[in-house]
Amino acid sequence: MIIEPRTRGFICLTAHPTGCEQNVLNQIEYIKSKGAIDGPKNVLVIGASTGFGLASRITSAFGSNAATIGVFLEKPPKPNRPASPGWYNSAAFETQAHQAGLYAKSINGDAFSNEIKQQTIELIKKDLGQVDMVIYSLASPVRVHPETGIKHKSVLKPIGDPYTNKTVDFHTGDISQIAIDPASEDDIENTVAVMGGEDWKFWIDALQKENLLAPGAKTVAYSYIGPKLTEPVYRKGTIGRAKDDLEATAFDITESLEAINGKAYVSVNKALVTQASSAIPVIPLYISLLYKIMKENEVHEGCIEQMQRLFADRLYGSGEIATDDKGRIRVDDWEMREDIQAKIKELWDSATTETLADIGDLEGYSTDFFNLFGFKVAGVDYDQDVNELVDIPGLQS
Ligand code: NAI
């Protein structure tokens, strides 16, 4: 079939297999071009199909020849109905990994559930014995709690006062004011239940109970801080509370891994266009200004560049792993550079529908958004008929 993008707000309902494959190939090439990493050997990636999780899986496999098990929640294709992009990404990744002689298998299902944890445990037992790295990179709007059965929904709201600021419709470039009412206590609790650290700890506890973590095993989850500008809706909002919880959980996990000398880390990553971040009000305008300035300063990175730096220079670099005063690894260091942030602050005030095309990188934002779904990828001929019914070779049923 010929597959075209069909967008509805910040989501795209279709995905292109060849475009997704090309994205994966580009990321693999990047990792190979940067040379070998003395990294992990058996890696479990939870949230492995898109964004930072996919980039972590690619970095592990093609940077340090790791065997990888990927867990994700993606929609398989049906005749005339393309799959979700993470499905095609995972198919392309596994095909490449297998061609390179690397072990790669995947599990498609709800990572928050006991069933998927159990299935993953059985697979590790059978095929790998133990893992020495667990990457926790879930971004989800909902979580059904495995013990209570309650369905928690996360919200992106400020806490305390209503928040008003500029936001952009990245399809049209129209800048408007957005007003968001503050969260209720329930909203905060629900968001922490979905995006906080409890499920990460559940995973690590379940793996440790079965002796599936190798001595010295590491686990890493991803967080975000960002500038003052977005604080009310991000770091000091509901999602920020969830990130506080996630970051605190790293210390609990490290404590629980003492017997095997394991350690949990949180890496604070850069703001990037992913399916998760497109949904947050105000952030797309911030990202389009950020991209412009970081590109001008030649410090722009995508998910794969970020993960390459995280693995090669931090997690598996030489010497002690550098952290901030709260114990977090910072690969958002270039985003948070004083000169970069000062420039964004200056541009923010002058950003209007008329000026944005000049002062921001709206085109870069938009291209990255379509790229997430395999569209507008350089070198892909979108007039070609393409088979939407792609299999993931190592998918477990
Ligand atoms: P993403 O939306 O690209 O990836 C989310 C992954 O989670 C996908 O593999 C998806 O299949 C999986 N997933 C979602 N619900 C699931 C479920 N119930 N069961 C199994 N798998 C499920 O998100 P992104 O942006 O890569 O986010 C990953 C982490 O990085 C999040 O913790 C996010 O807060 C963090 N982060 C994101 C930044 C950004 O700017 N995008 C910046 C810094 C941190």
Residues whose N, C-alpha, C, O or C-beta is under 5 A from the ligand:
A	BS01	NAI	G47 A48 S49 T50 G51 F52 G53 V71 F72 L73 E74 G86 G109 D110 A111 F112 S137 L138 A139 S140 Y222 S223 Y224 N269 K270 A271 L272 T274 Q275 A276 S277
